[in-house]
Each structure stands twice: as C-alpha cells, then as structure tokens.
Amino acid sequence: MKFTEKCLQRIKSICEKTPFTSKCYAFCDSHSELIRYAFFGVATTLFNMLIYLLASRALFNFIFKDSFTLSFHNIFTGESIVKDYPPTALIALASNALAWVLAVAFSFFVNQAWVFYDTTRGIRLLWKLLQFYLLRTFSGLLEIVAPSLLIMAFSANDLAVKIFVSVFVVLLNYFFTKFITFRKSKKVN
C-alpha cells in the first residue's frame, strides 16, 4: 500500500469516530476534485503574485528605468498629443505578462498531475497545453471586458460586478479544464 493511501486510510478512521467528522470526511471525499482545484487555484494565484513581485521589483525594474513617451493622434481635433509616462506602467505591464504566462503553465501542470490525474505525454501534451492557454486567454479577456460592459449596461456597482464576473470566470475555467482540456477519453472495447 502506498504512503498516501495509508495516510488517507488513517484520516478516514480518525474521522469516522464522530458523526460530524464522518460527514465532513464524506463531503470532502465526494468533492475531492473541486477541493484540489480550489487549492491549486490559490497556489497558482500565489505563484502569479510571487512572479509579479520578482519581475517588477528585480528584473524589469532595472530594464525599464526611464520614463517613456507615447504620442496619440486625436481623430476629432486633429491634434497630436504627446505624453510622458513613468516607468512603473511599463514595468507593471511586462511583469503582469510574464506572471500570467508562467502562472498559466504552472496551473496547467498542477491540474494535469494533481487535480485531474491526466497522464498524457508527448505531442498530445503540447496540444493540451496550447488549448489550455487559448481557453485561459479567452476567459482572461472576458474577465477584463465583462465588468465594464455590465457596469455600462446596468449601472451596477463595480466591486459587485468584479466579484460576480470573477466567480463566473473561475467556474468557466473549471469547466474548460475538466471537460475540454483534461476530458477523459472514451475507451472503446
């Protein structure tokens, strides 16, 4: 018997001693995939923040030291507008981009190994990784655009809309991950 199986068996025997802990164990056992998905979702968020902090405070802070200038053309007045921006805007953009790319890769591999127990290897693994990135890009754009549209359409509170959309995106990502990227293939006898 594997070490993890022994641990789970021991936890189950401890939990079955009282009705409350027995019900808690049964609930956790029946929803273990969702619990693992939530746990690794939090881990991915922390990983994203860590990468962002390292990139913004160490890596890109030295690369983008100086302010940068952008010029815009106002199509209504015909004027050109030149603005100087602090380097923090570029640092945040580059750091967020790097953190997102690495966090999505981290999320893919932990979901594959410890949430959905997918054993795909080789070229099929690369296809799943690409699919995962495309689906996360879609849900990321939805998370960026949907709050503004809902606020404009319904004059809703921005924080309430952000929370609603975030919950929707998490559920959408779970659906994409479970039923598209890591769906179980049907075995033909």
C-alpha positions in Angstrom: 0.0 0.0 0.0 1.3 3.4 -0.9 2.1 6.0 1.7 -0.7 8.3 0.5 -3.2 5.5 0.7 -2.1 4.7 4.2 -2.4 8.3 5.2 -5.9 8.6 3.7 -7.0 5.4 5.4 -5.7 6.7 8.7 -7.5 10.0 8.3 -10.7 8.2 7.4 -10.5 6.0 10.5 -10.0 9.1 12.7 -12.8 11.0 11.0 -15.3 8.1 11.4 -15.2 8.4 15.2 -17.8 11.1 15.4 -20.9 11.8 13.2 -19.8 15.4 12.4 -16.3 14.5 11.3 -17.7 11.5 9.4 -20.0 13.8 7.4 -17.1 16.2 6.8 -14.9 13.4 5.5 -17.7 12.1 3.3 -18.3 15.6 1.8 -14.6 16.1 1.2 -14.2 12.7 -0.3 -17.1 13.2 -2.7 -15.9 16.7 -3.7 -12.2 16.0 -3.7 -11.6 17.1 -7.3 -13.2 20.5 -6.6 -11.3 20.9 -3.4 -8.0 20.1 -5.2 -8.9 22.5 -8.0 -9.6 25.3 -5.4 -6.4 24.5 -3.5 -4.2 24.7 -6.6 -6.1 27.7 -7.8 -5.0 29.5 -4.7 -1.5 28.1 -5.2 -1.5 29.5 -8.8 -2.6 32.9 -7.6 0.2 33.0 -5.0 2.7 31.8 -7.7 1.4 34.6 -10.0 1.9 37.2 -7.3 5.4 35.9 -6.5 6.5 36.0 -10.1 5.0 39.5 -10.5 6.8 40.8 -7.4 10.1 39.3 -8.5 9.8 40.6 -12.0 8.6 44.1 -11.1 11.0 44.6 -8.2 14.1 42.9 -9.6 14.1 42.1 -13.3 12.1 44.8 -15.1 12.9 47.5 -12.5 16.4 47.5 -13.9 15.4 47.1 -17.6 12.8 49.9 -17.7 14.5 52.6 -15.6 13.5 55.6 -17.6 10.1 57.1 -18.3 8.7 56.6 -21.8 6.7 58.8 -24.2 3.7 57.9 -26.3 2.1 60.1 -28.8 -1.6 59.9 -29.7 -3.5 61.4 -32.6 -6.9 62.8 -31.6 -9.2 62.0 -34.5 -11.7 64.6 -33.5 -9.5 67.6 -33.2 -6.6 66.5 -35.5 -4.1 67.3 -32.8 -1.2 65.2 -31.8 -0.9 64.6 -28.1 2.5 63.6 -26.6 2.5 62.2 -23.0 5.3 61.1 -20.7 4.6 58.0 -18.6 6.5 56.8 -15.5 8.4 53.5 -16.0 6.1 51.9 -13.4 3.4 51.5 -16.1 5.7 49.6 -18.4 7.2 47.6 -15.5 3.6 46.5 -14.4 2.7 45.6 -18.0 5.8 43.4 -18.6 5.7 41.9 -15.1 2.0 41.0 -15.4 2.5 39.5 -18.8 5.4 37.3 -17.5 3.5 36.4 -14.4 0.4 35.4 -16.4 2.4 33.2 -18.8 4.2 31.4 -16.1 1.1 31.1 -13.8 -0.9 29.5 -16.6 1.8 27.0 -17.3 2.0 26.3 -13.5 -1.8 25.9 -13.4 -1.7 23.5 -16.4 0.9 21.2 -14.9 -0.6 21.0 -11.4 -4.1 20.5 -12.8 -2.8 17.7 -15.1 -0.9 15.9 -12.3 -2.8 16.5 -9.1 -6.3 17.6 -9.9 -7.4 15.5 -13.0 -4.7 12.8 -12.9 -4.1 13.1 -16.6 -1.2 11.0 -17.9 -0.9 12.4 -21.4 2.6 12.7 -22.8 4.4 13.8 -26.0 2.8 15.8 -28.7 -0.7 15.4 -27.2 0.5 17.1 -24.0 1.7 20.1 -26.1 -1.7 20.2 -27.8 -3.4 20.3 -24.4 -1.1 23.0 -23.2 -1.8 25.1 -26.2 -5.6 24.5 -25.8 -5.3 25.4 -22.1 -3.6 28.7 -22.9 -6.2 29.6 -25.6 -9.0 28.9 -23.2 -7.4 30.9 -20.4 -6.8 33.8 -22.8 -10.5 33.8 -23.7 -11.6 33.7 -20.0 -8.9 36.4 -19.2 -10.3 38.7 -21.8 -13.8 38.0 -20.6 -12.7 39.0 -17.1 -11.2 42.2 -18.4 -14.1 43.3 -20.7 -17.3 41.9 -19.0 -17.2 44.2 -15.9 -17.1 47.3 -18.0 -19.9 46.2 -20.2 -22.1 45.2 -17.2 -21.4 48.5 -15.4 -22.4 50.4 -18.5 -25.5 48.3 -19.2 -26.9 48.0 -15.7 -25.2 50.9 -13.8 -24.0 48.2 -11.4 -21.5 48.6 -8.5 -18.0 47.9 -9.8 -17.0 45.7 -6.9 -20.1 43.6 -7.1 -19.7 43.2 -10.8 -16.0 42.3 -10.4 -16.8 39.6 -7.8 -19.7 38.2 -10.0 -17.5 38.0 -13.1 -14.6 36.5 -11.1 -16.8 33.7 -9.8 -18.2 33.1 -13.3 -14.6 33.0 -14.8 -13.4 30.5 -12.1 -16.4 28.3 -12.9 -15.8 28.7 -16.7 -12.1 27.9 -16.2 -13.1 24.7 -14.2 -15.5 23.7 -17.0 -12.9 24.4 -19.7 -10.2 22.5 -17.8 -12.3 19.5 -16.8 -14.5 19.0 -19.9 -12.2 20.3 -22.7 -8.5 20.2 -21.8 -8.5 17.2 -19.5 -11.6 15.4 -20.5 -11.5 11.6 -20.1 -11.3 9.8 -23.4 -13.9 7.2 -24.1 -12.4 3.8 -24.1 -13.5 1.5 -26.9 -13.7 -2.2 -26.1 
